[in-house]
Amino acid sequence: MNWSNAIRQTHRWLSIVFTLTVIANFIARIWGEPPAWVTYSPLPPLFLMLFSGLYMFVLPYAARWRANGQRS
């Protein structure tokens, strides 16, 4: 598995973890105000998804930039 595929797979799993923490947050709010750690539990996977998503967003542009650089 190369680096790009590993980041894509990690991004997919992080999205699952993020979704589960958001669902848990809503369920916890049914019983009243949840503790702060429950409220902020979606943030770590969200920030990791931000970085992996930005990496995947830049990949096509970086490939095009590298391809143009090799032709010169």
N, C-alpha and C positions, 0 to 999 in steps of 0.2 A: 504494500500500500504506500503510495507516495504521499508527500506532504500535503498537497492540495486535497486529495481524497480524505485524508485524516481530518483536516479542518472542516470539510463538508460534513463528515459523519459526526464530528463533535458538535457542530452547529445544529444538526438535526436532534441530537440527544439533549442538547441544552434547551431547545425549543420545547421538548416534551417536559423537561424538568420545570421550565418556566410556566408552562400551562398548568401543570399540577400544583405548583405553589400558588398561582392565582386562584385556582378552584378551591384550594385549601383555605385561602384567605377569605373568600366569600362564605365558605361554610363556617369558618370561625366567627364571622361577623353575625351569623344567625343567633349565636348565644350571647351577644354583647360585644363590647370593645375588646378585641384580642390584644395580647401582649405585643410589644414593639417588635420582637423578633419574628412574629408571624406576619405582621404588617409589612416589614421590610424584607422578608424572605424571597420575594421575586426579584429583588434588585441584583444580587450577584450573578444569577444566570443571564439576566438581561444585559448587564455590562459585558459579560463574556461574549454574548451573542452580538453585541455592538461591534466588538473588535473582529470577530470571525466574519461577520457580515460585511464589514468594510473591506476586509481582505478579499473576500469573494467578489465584491463589487469592483475592486481595482484590478483583479486578475485579467480580464479581457483587454483593458487599456495597457497594462504592463506587457502583455504578450504582443500587442500591436506595436508598442514602443520598441520592444526588443527586436521584432521582425524588421522594422524600419531602420534600426541601427545596424543590423547585419548587412543590409543591402548597400550601405554607403561605402 
